[in-house]
Amino acid sequence: MKFEYKVENMRLHGMTSMVLTKEHEKKLNELGEEGWEMVGLTASASGRNIAAVFKREKI
């Protein structure tokens, strides 16, 4: 079985606590519909950006 990977960088919003928006949720749902599964998530040192790693079976 072979896989392909995708990294999605997202800038978080908020002043004191960083939050994901409805736009982020929409993008994540679109990726799920395309067959992508999130396998990892990491935040930058500032906490203002996150990188989500996705994989799906390569056809």
Z-matrix of the N, CA and C atoms (Angstrom, degrees):
N
C 1 1.453
C 2 1.533 1 108.05
N 3 1.322 2 117.09 1 133.82
C 4 1.460 3 122.37 2 178.48
C 5 1.522 4 109.51 3 -114.43
N 6 1.330 5 115.06 4 149.99
C 7 1.463 6 121.05 5 -179.09
C 8 1.510 7 110.38 6 -126.04
N 9 1.336 8 115.62 7 155.39
C 10 1.452 9 121.56 8 168.45
C 11 1.522 10 107.10 9 -119.42
N 12 1.326 11 115.46 10 154.29
C 13 1.459 12 121.04 11 -174.42
C 14 1.520 13 110.93 12 -124.73
N 15 1.315 14 114.99 13 153.75
C 16 1.464 15 122.00 14 -179.67
C 17 1.523 16 107.65 15 -141.82
N 18 1.325 17 116.00 16 138.16
C 19 1.467 18 121.36 17 175.52
C 20 1.521 19 108.08 18 -113.40
N 21 1.304 20 115.90 19 127.49
C 22 1.474 21 122.33 20 179.60
C 23 1.532 22 107.27 21 -115.56
N 24 1.334 23 116.43 22 117.27
C 25 1.464 24 121.36 23 178.10
C 26 1.522 25 108.99 24 -94.31
N 27 1.325 26 116.00 25 133.15
C 28 1.465 27 120.70 26 -178.25
C 29 1.516 28 110.25 27 -132.21
N 30 1.315 29 115.43 28 133.82
C 31 1.465 30 121.14 29 175.00
C 32 1.524 31 107.80 30 -92.20
N 33 1.319 32 115.76 31 127.44
C 34 1.462 33 121.17 32 -179.40
C 35 1.521 34 110.11 33 -84.08
N 36 1.318 35 116.32 34 159.53
C 37 1.458 36 122.50 35 -177.92
C 38 1.526 37 109.96 36 -118.88
N 39 1.305 38 116.07 37 157.46
C 40 1.456 39 121.55 38 178.17
C 41 1.518 40 110.78 39 124.58
N 42 1.307 41 116.42 40 159.01
C 43 1.464 42 121.09 41 -179.20
C 44 1.524 43 111.74 42 -95.93
N 45 1.314 44 117.35 43 -48.28
C 46 1.465 45 119.51 44 -177.09
C 47 1.517 46 112.37 45 -105.48
N 48 1.306 47 117.08 46 -36.69
C 49 1.464 48 119.61 47 176.52
C 50 1.523 49 108.02 48 -123.20
N 51 1.305 50 116.42 49 132.41
C 52 1.450 51 121.52 50 -176.81
C 53 1.526 52 109.27 51 -80.61
N 54 1.315 53 116.35 52 132.86
C 55 1.457 54 120.70 53 -176.01
C 56 1.526 55 110.81 54 -132.75
N 57 1.314 56 114.68 55 151.55
C 58 1.453 57 122.18 56 170.81
C 59 1.520 58 108.09 57 -86.51
N 60 1.318 59 116.87 58 144.21
C 61 1.458 60 121.95 59 -177.25
C 62 1.527 61 110.27 60 -100.58
N 63 1.316 62 115.21 61 175.37
C 64 1.466 63 121.17 62 174.70
C 65 1.529 64 110.42 63 -61.43
N 66 1.332 65 117.16 64 -32.07
C 67 1.467 66 120.72 65 177.48
C 68 1.531 67 110.63 66 -65.05
N 69 1.341 68 116.46 67 -40.62
C 70 1.465 69 120.00 68 175.75
C 71 1.527 70 109.98 69 -61.84
N 72 1.325 71 115.91 70 -45.69
C 73 1.463 72 121.42 71 -179.79
C 74 1.532 73 110.30 72 -59.37
N 75 1.328 74 116.38 73 -42.70
C 76 1.465 75 120.51 74 179.20
C 77 1.530 76 110.40 75 -61.02
N 78 1.331 77 116.98 76 -45.09
C 79 1.465 78 121.11 77 -179.90
C 80 1.524 79 110.78 78 -63.02
N 81 1.327 80 117.55 79 -43.06
C 82 1.468 81 121.15 80 179.28
C 83 1.523 82 111.05 81 -63.59
N 84 1.330 83 117.12 82 -39.91
C 85 1.465 84 120.42 83 177.44
C 86 1.527 85 111.43 84 -66.38
N 87 1.337 86 117.37 85 -37.74
C 88 1.463 87 120.71 86 176.49
C 89 1.528 88 110.84 87 -61.68
N 90 1.325 89 116.50 88 -43.47
C 91 1.462 90 120.24 89 178.76
C 92 1.526 91 110.54 90 -63.37
N 93 1.320 92 117.34 91 -39.66
C 94 1.461 93 121.05 92 176.99
C 95 1.515 94 111.53 93 -62.10
N 96 1.322 95 116.77 94 -40.85
C 97 1.471 96 120.92 95 178.22
C 98 1.524 97 111.71 96 -64.31
N 99 1.337 98 116.07 97 -29.03
C 100 1.468 99 120.91 98 178.57
C 101 1.530 100 112.24 99 -82.69
N 102 1.328 101 116.30 100 0.41
C 103 1.459 102 120.01 101 177.53
C 104 1.521 103 115.36 102 96.39
N 105 1.338 104 117.20 103 3.39
C 106 1.457 105 120.76 104 179.29
C 107 1.529 106 110.36 105 -79.75
N 108 1.317 107 116.29 106 137.11
C 109 1.469 108 123.05 107 177.30
C 110 1.520 109 108.55 108 -118.62
N 111 1.348 110 117.40 109 127.05
C 112 1.458 111 120.35 110 178.95
C 113 1.525 112 109.66 111 -69.87
N 114 1.330 113 115.49 112 129.62
C 115 1.461 114 120.00 113 -179.53
C 116 1.521 115 112.25 114 -120.42
N 117 1.328 116 116.79 115 -8.34
C 118 1.455 117 119.50 116 179.27
C 119 1.513 118 111.33 117 -163.74
N 120 1.327 119 115.33 118 157.73
C 121 1.456 120 121.62 119 -178.52
C 122 1.519 121 107.02 120 -151.65
N 123 1.325 122 117.31 121 132.62
C 124 1.454 123 120.59 122 177.23
C 125 1.519 124 109.21 123 -140.37
N 126 1.317 125 116.15 124 149.25
C 127 1.464 126 121.35 125 -179.96
C 128 1.520 127 109.60 126 -109.78
N 129 1.325 128 115.99 127 150.98
C 130 1.461 129 120.68 128 175.17
C 131 1.530 130 108.69 129 -70.41
N 132 1.312 131 116.00 130 167.73
C 133 1.466 132 120.81 131 -179.81
C 134 1.523 133 111.48 132 -59.04
N 135 1.333 134 116.92 133 -35.23
C 136 1.463 135 120.38 134 -179.59
C 137 1.526 136 111.92 135 -77.20
N 138 1.345 137 116.46 136 -19.39
C 139 1.457 138 120.18 137 -177.74
C 140 1.514 139 113.24 138 81.53
N 141 1.314 140 117.88 139 2.80
C 142 1.460 141 121.53 140 -177.39
C 143 1.525 142 113.08 141 -88.41
N 144 1.310 143 116.92 142 -15.33
C 145 1.460 144 121.62 143 -179.01
C 146 1.522 145 109.77 144 -131.44
N 147 1.321 146 115.22 145 144.72
C 148 1.454 147 119.52 146 173.10
C 149 1.528 148 108.43 147 -129.31
N 150 1.306 149 113.66 148 151.83
C 151 1.463 150 120.55 149 174.48
C 152 1.517 151 106.58 150 -119.64
N 153 1.324 152 115.82 151 123.43
C 154 1.457 153 121.84 152 178.75
C 155 1.528 154 107.82 153 -106.60
N 156 1.317 155 116.59 154 132.51
C 157 1.462 156 121.80 155 179.54
C 158 1.523 157 108.30 156 -106.23
N 159 1.317 158 115.56 157 131.09
C 160 1.459 159 122.77 158 -178.58
C 161 1.525 160 109.53 159 -122.10
N 162 1.335 161 116.15 160 155.01
C 163 1.457 162 120.44 161 172.49
C 164 1.517 163 109.47 162 -139.98
N 165 1.321 164 114.39 163 157.18
C 166 1.459 165 120.78 164 172.35
C 167 1.522 166 106.96 165 -152.72
N 168 1.326 167 114.30 166 157.70
C 169 1.448 168 119.11 167 179.89
C 170 1.523 169 109.84 168 -66.02
N 171 1.325 170 115.07 169 132.99
C 172 1.455 171 120.82 170 178.35
C 173 1.515 172 109.12 171 -82.42
N 174 1.322 173 115.87 172 131.43
C 175 1.467 174 121.03 173 -177.80
C 176 1.517 175 110.23 174 -97.55
